[in-house]
Amino acid sequence: MTWMPPPAPEPRARLGLKPRRPRVTAWSRDLLSEDRLPELAVRLGLTAVGVAVIALWWVDTPSSRVQTAAATMTALGRVAGLLAAYLVLVELMLMARVPALERAIGFDRLASWHRGLGTNIVLLIGGHVLLTVWGYGLSAHEQPLSELVTVITRYPDEWEATIGALLFVAVGISSARSLRARISYEAWYAVHLTVYAAVALTFFHQIASGEDFVGHPRNRLLWTALYLAVAACLVVWRIVLPVRAVLRHRMTVDRVVVEAAGVVSVWIRGRRLDQLGALPGQFLLWRFLARGQWASAHAYSLSMPPHPDLLRITVKDLGDQSRDLARLRPGTRVLAEGPFGHFTAAHAHARKALLIGGGSGIGPVRAVAEDLVNRGRDVIVLQRASRPDDLPLGGELSLLAAHGRLVFHQVVGSRRELGYDPLAAGVIAVSVPDVAQRDVFVCGPPGMTAVVARGLRDLGVPTGQIHTEEYSLR
């Protein structure tokens, strides 16, 4: 099969493209699909607990207590504080590596939810401070700034709460999109670790000063139990189980192989690695105990089906830790959490598959392709690159193709050099006429992945048959 250049511009109907459907309809169909029902259940569960938190305030606040402007502002400040505290706990749970949540939603969507909630939490904390202090000031006939000083210096545990709030704001600022790209992952990670101190500092303020807890032992008990449950999840899945995995598998770097310009494969040897339960295409959070790399974990996908004593990841030099992987020495100790991710053959629905990889995204594509072939699927693989020396793992895929196990294409060159976009919907429609009957796995730079996924939906590929995954933790 030849990867065809596009025909002359044609109406969408003649190219086999279906009309765009309204976004609301597509969103509703996607959310209610069978694959997304577990996610819907999680959304409903989190919402129900949030409603219960608001009910806590409602029951403890008679209407007679919110008849003045001061009382109303103070009450709204309490609501903002309760919601902020609850959403902080949700944030911690989303990143607690709880297997049930990861299986239901996927690590990439958990990370996306985590990023989205961060801004809301900072706004709620700001609203809590502003409304509460202003309400107190109106009651005491004091200016807001003067009242703020009074609250911090005279109310119990307010100094600690102020430090905690400032830490939350610092985390929120470091996560701003305009700033994320300017600071290293390691610096970003170090700032985010202060969240745990912020949670502890603000918790005691809630119990000591919160009107919903002072004089309400049942509320205090339930609120404390909620915090303890989240803490237990963090201890078990972020500390205990990873430490046990380190002792059980004893992973070390076996060798580092240069695959292409700026792309290396790291082979990792260990014991009983099949007990990890990793599937081809999944990723783990890797921490290499070498200078400059041990302080933070990074997400890298498996680039071949795992073996009982050997794993492999293939990584492109994108700066920070990824650049240093080429200098890893054999014998370097390796810590890993996981596996995570839904980018696997197990999530394929159809008997046929199209896999599209760009950059180091060809790593998980290569692993999933072999797994799909072993499951008896009809597989086409497309590797996209701008330059001939940007084709890692192409030899392995060519070897699989030579044995008749799959069809493999490499498309090299910029769109200007080629005269067309080889990943445009019209080109895919001509080159793979039955694309709507295939599962399509796409992995590469975020821009490429988003454009291809949008084109596939235009071609009528069901949302449940389009598989992508984002590996960024920030």
C-alpha positions as CSV (number, residue, x, y, z in Angstrom):
1,M,0.0,0.0,0.0
2,T,1.4,3.4,-1.0
3,W,0.9,6.5,1.1
4,M,-0.9,8.7,-1.5
5,P,-0.5,12.4,-2.0
6,P,-3.8,14.3,-1.8
7,P,-6.0,14.7,-4.8
8,A,-7.0,18.2,-5.9
9,P,-9.3,20.0,-3.5
10,E,-12.7,18.3,-3.4
11,P,-16.0,18.9,-1.6
12,R,-16.0,17.2,1.8
13,A,-18.7,14.7,0.7
14,R,-16.7,13.5,-2.3
15,L,-13.7,12.8,-0.1
16,G,-15.9,10.7,2.1
17,L,-15.8,13.3,5.0
18,K,-18.8,13.5,7.1
19,P,-20.2,16.9,8.0
20,R,-19.0,18.3,11.3
21,R,-21.5,17.7,14.1
22,P,-22.2,20.2,16.8
23,R,-19.7,20.1,19.6
24,V,-22.4,19.6,22.3
25,T,-23.7,16.5,20.5
26,A,-20.2,15.0,20.1
27,W,-19.4,15.8,23.8
28,S,-22.6,14.2,25.0
29,R,-22.1,11.1,22.9
30,D,-18.4,10.8,24.0
31,L,-19.2,11.2,27.7
32,L,-22.0,8.6,27.6
33,S,-20.1,6.0,25.6
34,E,-19.4,2.7,27.3
35,D,-15.7,3.5,27.7
36,R,-16.5,6.7,29.5
37,L,-19.1,5.4,31.9
38,P,-16.5,4.8,34.7
39,E,-15.4,8.4,34.3
40,L,-19.0,9.6,34.5
41,A,-19.4,7.6,37.7
42,V,-16.3,9.3,39.2
43,R,-17.5,12.7,38.2
44,L,-20.9,12.1,39.8
45,G,-19.3,10.7,43.0
46,L,-17.0,13.7,43.4
47,T,-19.9,16.1,42.7
48,A,-22.0,14.3,45.3
49,V,-19.3,14.7,48.0
50,G,-19.0,18.4,47.0
51,V,-22.7,18.9,47.4
52,A,-22.5,17.2,50.9
53,V,-19.8,19.7,51.8
54,I,-22.0,22.6,50.9
55,A,-24.9,20.9,52.8
56,L,-22.6,21.0,55.8
57,W,-22.5,24.8,55.7
58,W,-26.3,25.1,54.8
59,V,-27.4,23.0,57.8
60,D,-25.1,25.0,60.2
61,T,-26.2,28.4,58.9
62,P,-29.7,29.5,59.8
63,S,-31.2,32.1,57.5
64,S,-31.4,34.5,60.5
65,R,-27.6,34.7,60.5
66,V,-27.2,36.0,56.9
67,Q,-29.6,39.0,57.0
68,T,-26.8,41.7,57.0
69,A,-24.2,42.4,54.4
70,A,-21.4,41.5,56.9
71,A,-23.0,38.2,57.7
72,T,-23.6,37.4,54.0
73,M,-20.0,38.1,53.1
74,T,-18.7,36.0,55.9
75,A,-21.0,33.2,55.0
76,L,-19.9,33.3,51.4
77,G,-16.3,33.3,52.6
78,R,-17.0,30.1,54.6
79,V,-18.4,28.4,51.5
80,A,-15.4,29.4,49.5
81,G,-13.1,28.0,52.2
82,L,-14.9,24.7,52.4
83,L,-14.9,24.2,48.7
84,A,-11.3,25.2,48.4
85,A,-10.3,22.6,51.1
86,Y,-12.4,19.9,49.4
87,L,-11.0,20.5,46.0
88,V,-7.5,20.4,47.5
89,L,-8.3,16.9,48.7
90,V,-9.6,16.0,45.2
91,E,-6.4,17.3,43.7
92,L,-4.4,15.0,46.0
93,M,-6.5,12.0,45.1
94,L,-6.2,12.6,41.4
95,M,-2.4,12.3,41.7
96,A,-2.4,9.6,44.4
97,R,-1.8,6.9,41.7
98,V,-4.9,5.0,42.9
99,P,-5.3,2.1,40.4
100,A,-9.1,2.2,40.3
101,L,-9.1,5.9,39.4
102,E,-6.4,5.4,36.7
103,R,-8.3,2.5,35.2
104,A,-11.5,4.4,35.1
105,I,-10.3,7.7,33.8
106,G,-6.7,7.4,32.5
107,F,-3.6,9.0,33.8
108,D,-3.6,11.8,31.1
109,R,-7.2,12.8,32.0
110,L,-6.4,12.7,35.7
111,A,-3.5,15.1,35.1
112,S,-5.7,17.3,33.0
113,W,-8.3,17.5,35.7
114,H,-5.6,18.2,38.2
115,R,-4.3,21.1,36.2
116,G,-7.8,22.5,35.7
117,L,-8.7,22.5,39.3
118,G,-5.6,24.3,40.4
119,T,-6.7,27.7,39.2
120,N,-10.1,27.3,40.8
121,I,-8.6,26.4,44.1
122,V,-6.4,29.5,44.2
123,L,-9.4,31.7,43.3
124,L,-11.5,30.1,46.0
125,I,-8.7,30.6,48.6
126,G,-8.5,34.3,47.5
127,G,-12.3,34.6,47.7
128,H,-12.3,33.0,51.2
129,V,-9.7,35.4,52.6
130,L,-11.2,38.5,51.0
131,L,-14.9,37.8,51.8
132,T,-14.2,36.6,55.4
133,V,-11.9,39.5,56.3
134,W,-14.2,42.0,54.7
135,G,-17.2,40.6,56.5
136,Y,-15.4,40.6,59.8
137,G,-14.3,44.2,59.1
138,L,-17.9,45.3,58.4
139,S,-19.1,43.8,61.7
140,A,-16.2,45.4,63.7
141,H,-16.4,48.7,61.7
142,E,-12.7,48.2,60.7
143,Q,-11.0,48.7,57.4
144,P,-10.2,45.3,55.6
145,L,-6.5,45.7,55.8
146,S,-6.6,46.4,59.5
147,E,-9.0,43.5,60.0
148,L,-6.7,41.2,58.1
149,V,-3.8,42.0,60.5
150,T,-6.2,41.4,63.5
151,V,-7.3,38.1,62.1
152,I,-3.7,36.9,61.4
153,T,-2.3,38.0,64.8
154,R,-5.2,37.1,67.1
155,Y,-7.2,34.2,65.7
156,P,-6.0,30.6,66.5
157,D,-3.7,29.0,63.9
158,E,-4.1,31.9,61.5
159,W,-0.3,32.3,61.0
160,E,-0.1,28.8,59.8
161,A,-3.1,29.2,57.6
162,T,-1.6,32.3,56.0
163,I,1.7,30.5,55.2
164,G,-0.3,27.6,53.8
165,A,-2.4,29.9,51.6
166,L,0.7,31.6,50.3
167,L,2.2,28.2,49.4
168,F,-1.0,27.3,47.5
169,V,-0.7,30.6,45.6
170,A,3.0,29.9,44.8
171,V,2.0,26.5,43.4
172,G,-0.8,28.0,41.3
173,I,1.6,30.7,39.9
174,S,4.2,28.1,39.0
175,S,1.5,26.1,37.1
176,A,0.4,29.1,34.9
177,R,0.8,28.1,31.3
178,S,3.0,31.2,30.5
179,L,5.4,30.3,33.3
180,R,5.4,26.5,33.0
181,A,7.5,26.6,29.9
182,R,10.1,28.9,31.4
183,I,11.0,26.9,34.5
184,S,12.5,23.5,34.7
185,Y,10.5,20.4,35.5
186,E,12.6,19.9,38.6
187,A,11.9,23.4,39.9
188,W,8.2,23.0,39.2
189,Y,8.2,19.7,41.0
190,A,10.0,21.1,44.1
191,V,7.4,23.9,44.4
192,H,4.6,21.4,44.1
193,L,6.0,19.3,46.9
194,T,5.2,22.2,49.3
195,V,1.5,21.4,48.8
196,Y,1.7,18.8,51.4
197,A,2.9,21.3,54.0
198,A,0.2,23.7,52.9
199,V,-2.5,21.1,53.4
200,A,-1.3,20.4,56.9
201,L,-1.0,24.1,57.8
202,T,-4.5,24.9,56.7
203,F,-6.1,21.8,58.2
204,F,-5.5,22.9,61.8
205,H,-6.9,26.4,61.0
206,Q,-10.1,24.8,59.7
207,I,-10.6,22.7,62.8
208,A,-9.7,25.5,65.3
209,S,-11.5,28.4,63.7
210,G,-14.1,27.1,61.2
211,E,-17.6,27.8,62.3
212,D,-18.8,24.5,60.8
213,F,-16.4,22.6,63.1
214,V,-16.0,24.5,66.3
215,G,-18.7,23.1,68.6
216,H,-19.7,20.5,66.0
217,P,-17.9,17.3,67.0
218,R,-19.6,15.2,64.4
219,N,-18.6,17.5,61.6
220,R,-15.0,17.6,62.9
221,L,-14.9,13.8,63.0
222,L,-16.2,13.5,59.4
223,W,-13.9,16.2,58.1
224,T,-10.8,14.6,59.8
225,A,-11.8,11.2,58.5
226,L,-11.9,12.6,54.9
227,Y,-8.4,14.0,55.3
228,L,-7.1,10.8,56.9
229,A,-8.6,8.7,54.0
230,V,-6.8,10.8,51.4
231,A,-3.6,10.7,53.4
232,A,-3.8,6.9,53.6
233,C,-4.1,6.7,49.8
234,L,-1.1,8.9,49.4
235,V,1.0,6.8,51.8
236,V,0.0,3.5,50.3
237,W,0.2,4.3,46.6
238,R,2.9,7.0,46.6
239,I,5.3,5.5,49.2
240,V,4.6,2.0,50.4
241,L,3.9,0.2,47.1
242,P,6.7,2.0,45.2
243,V,9.2,1.1,47.9
244,R,8.0,-2.5,47.8
245,A,8.4,-2.5,44.0
246,V,11.9,-1.2,44.2
247,L,12.9,-4.0,46.6
248,R,11.1,-6.6,44.5
249,H,12.2,-5.8,41.0
250,R,15.7,-4.2,41.6
251,M,15.8,-2.4,38.3
252,T,19.1,-1.1,36.8
253,V,20.1,0.4,33.5
254,D,21.4,-2.4,31.3
255,R,22.5,-0.2,28.3
256,V,21.7,2.9,26.4
257,V,21.4,2.8,22.6
258,V,21.3,5.8,20.2
259,E,18.3,5.3,17.9
260,A,18.4,8.6,15.9
261,A,19.6,12.1,16.3
262,G,18.7,13.1,19.8
263,V,16.8,9.9,20.5
264,V,18.0,7.1,22.8
265,S,16.6,3.8,24.0
266,V,17.3,2.9,27.6
267,W,17.2,-0.8,28.3
268,I,16.3,-1.6,31.9
269,R,17.0,-5.0,33.5
270,G,15.3,-6.3,36.6
271,R,13.7,-9.3,38.4
272,R,10.1,-10.6,37.9
273,L,9.2,-7.6,35.7
274,D,6.2,-9.4,34.3
275,Q,4.7,-9.0,37.8
276,L,4.4,-5.3,37.1
277,G,1.5,-6.1,34.8
278,A,2.7,-3.6,32.2
279,L,1.2,-3.7,28.7
280,P,3.0,-2.6,25.5
281,G,2.4,1.1,25.1
282,Q,1.9,1.9,28.7
283,F,4.2,4.3,30.6
284,L,5.8,4.3,34.0
285,L,7.1,7.2,36.1
286,W,10.9,6.7,36.0
287,R,13.5,8.0,38.4
288,F,17.1,7.3,37.7
289,L,19.5,7.4,40.7
290,A,22.1,9.5,38.9
291,R,23.4,13.0,39.4
292,G,20.7,15.6,38.4
293,Q,18.0,12.9,37.8
294,W,17.1,11.3,41.1
295,A,15.0,14.3,42.5
296,S,12.0,14.0,40.2
297,A,10.1,11.3,38.2
298,H,9.4,11.5,34.4
299,A,6.8,9.7,32.4
300,Y,8.3,7.5,29.5
301,S,6.4,4.8,27.6
302,L,7.5,1.3,26.9
303,S,8.8,1.0,23.4
304,M,8.7,-2.8,23.1
305,P,6.6,-5.5,24.7
306,P,7.9,-6.1,28.2
307,H,10.0,-9.2,29.0
308,P,10.2,-10.9,32.4
309,D,13.7,-9.4,33.0
310,L,13.9,-6.5,30.5
311,L,12.1,-3.3,29.7
312,R,12.8,-0.6,27.2
313,I,11.9,3.1,26.8
314,T,12.7,5.3,23.9
315,V,13.1,9.0,24.6
316,K,13.7,12.2,22.5
317,D,16.0,15.0,23.8
318,L,13.5,17.6,24.9
319,G,15.6,19.2,27.6
320,D,15.9,18.7,31.3
321,Q,16.2,15.0,32.3
322,S,15.6,13.6,28.8
323,R,18.9,15.1,27.6
324,D,20.8,13.4,30.4
325,L,19.5,9.9,29.7
326,A,22.1,9.5,26.9
327,R,24.8,9.7,29.6
328,L,23.3,7.0,31.9
329,R,25.8,4.3,32.8
330,P,25.0,0.6,33.0
331,G,24.3,-0.4,36.6
332,T,22.5,2.8,37.5
333,R,19.7,2.1,39.9
334,V,16.2,2.8,38.6
335,L,13.0,3.5,40.5
336,A,9.6,3.2,38.7
337,E,6.0,3.7,39.5
338,G,3.2,2.2,37.4
339,P,2.3,1.1,34.8
340,F,-0.2,3.7,33.7
341,G,-2.1,4.6,30.6
342,H,-4.8,3.4,28.2
343,F,-2.7,3.5,25.0
344,T,-2.7,-0.3,24.6
345,A,-4.0,-3.0,22.3
346,A,-6.4,-4.1,25.1
347,H,-8.5,-1.0,24.3
348,A,-8.9,-1.7,20.6
349,H,-12.4,-2.5,19.5
350,A,-12.0,-3.2,15.8
351,R,-10.3,-6.0,13.9
352,K,-8.1,-3.5,12.0
353,A,-5.8,-0.8,13.3
354,L,-3.9,2.3,12.0
355,L,-1.1,3.5,14.1
356,I,0.5,7.0,13.5
357,G,3.7,8.0,15.3
358,G,5.9,11.1,15.3
359,G,9.2,11.8,17.1
360,S,9.7,9.6,20.1
361,G,5.9,8.8,19.9
362,I,6.9,6.0,17.6
363,G,8.1,4.1,20.8
364,P,4.7,3.3,22.2
365,V,3.4,2.9,18.6
366,R,6.0,0.3,17.9
367,A,5.1,-1.6,21.1
368,V,1.4,-1.5,20.5
369,A,1.8,-2.5,16.8
370,E,3.6,-5.7,17.8
371,D,1.0,-6.5,20.4
372,L,-1.9,-5.9,17.9
373,V,-0.2,-8.2,15.4
374,N,0.2,-10.9,18.0
375,R,-3.6,-10.6,18.7
376,G,-4.3,-11.2,15.0
377,R,-5.2,-7.7,13.9
378,D,-4.7,-6.1,10.5
379,V,-2.2,-3.4,11.2
380,I,-0.9,-0.3,9.3
381,V,1.8,1.8,10.8
382,L,2.7,5.3,9.6
383,Q,5.9,7.0,10.9
384,R,6.1,10.7,10.3
385,A,9.3,12.8,10.4
386,S,10.6,16.0,9.0
387,R,14.1,14.7,8.3
388,P,15.6,11.3,7.4
389,D,17.6,11.1,10.6
390,D,14.5,11.5,12.7
391,L,13.2,7.9,12.2
392,P,13.9,6.0,15.4
393,L,12.9,2.3,15.6
394,G,12.1,2.3,11.9
395,G,14.3,-0.7,11.3
396,E,12.4,-2.7,13.8
397,L,9.1,-1.9,12.2
398,S,10.5,-2.6,8.8
399,L,11.6,-6.0,10.0
400,L,8.0,-6.7,11.2
401,A,6.7,-5.6,7.8
402,A,9.3,-7.8,6.0
403,H,7.9,-10.8,7.7
404,G,4.4,-9.8,6.6
405,R,3.1,-9.0,10.0
406,L,2.1,-5.4,9.3
407,V,2.2,-2.7,6.6
408,F,4.7,0.1,7.4
409,H,5.1,3.5,5.8
410,Q,7.6,6.3,6.5
411,V,6.7,9.8,5.4
412,V,9.7,12.2,5.6
413,G,9.9,15.9,4.8
414,S,8.3,19.1,5.8
415,R,4.8,20.0,4.4
416,R,6.5,22.6,2.1
417,E,8.9,20.0,0.7
418,L,6.2,17.4,0.2
419,G,3.7,19.9,-1.2
420,Y,1.0,18.5,1.1
421,D,0.2,17.5,4.6
422,P,0.6,13.7,4.8
423,L,-1.5,13.6,8.0
424,A,-4.4,15.7,6.6
425,A,-7.8,14.0,6.7
426,G,-8.1,13.9,2.9
427,V,-4.8,12.1,2.6
428,I,-5.7,9.5,5.2
429,A,-9.1,9.0,3.6
430,V,-7.4,8.2,0.2
431,S,-4.6,6.1,1.6
432,V,-6.7,4.1,4.1
433,P,-10.2,4.0,2.7
434,D,-11.5,1.9,5.5
435,V,-10.1,4.1,8.3
436,A,-13.5,4.5,9.9
437,Q,-13.5,0.7,10.5
438,R,-10.1,0.8,12.3
439,D,-8.9,1.6,15.7
440,V,-6.5,4.5,15.3
441,F,-3.6,5.0,17.7
442,V,-1.8,8.4,17.5
443,C,1.2,9.4,19.5
444,G,3.6,12.3,18.9
445,P,4.0,16.0,19.6
446,P,0.8,17.5,21.1
447,G,0.1,19.6,18.1
448,M,0.3,16.7,15.7
449,T,-1.8,14.5,17.9
450,A,-4.6,17.1,18.2
451,V,-4.7,17.8,14.5
452,V,-4.8,14.2,13.5
453,A,-7.5,13.3,16.1
454,R,-9.6,16.2,14.8
455,G,-9.2,14.9,11.2
456,L,-10.1,11.4,12.2
457,R,-13.4,12.6,13.7
458,D,-14.1,14.4,10.5
459,L,-13.6,11.1,8.7
460,G,-16.2,9.4,10.8
461,V,-13.9,7.4,13.1
462,P,-15.8,6.8,16.3
463,T,-14.4,8.6,19.3
464,G,-14.0,5.3,21.1
465,Q,-11.7,4.1,18.3
466,I,-9.3,7.1,18.5
467,H,-6.6,6.4,21.1
468,T,-4.2,9.2,22.2
469,E,-2.5,9.8,25.5
470,E,-0.7,12.8,27.1
471,Y,2.3,12.0,29.3
472,S,2.9,15.4,30.8
473,L,2.7,15.7,34.6
474,R,2.4,19.5,34.6
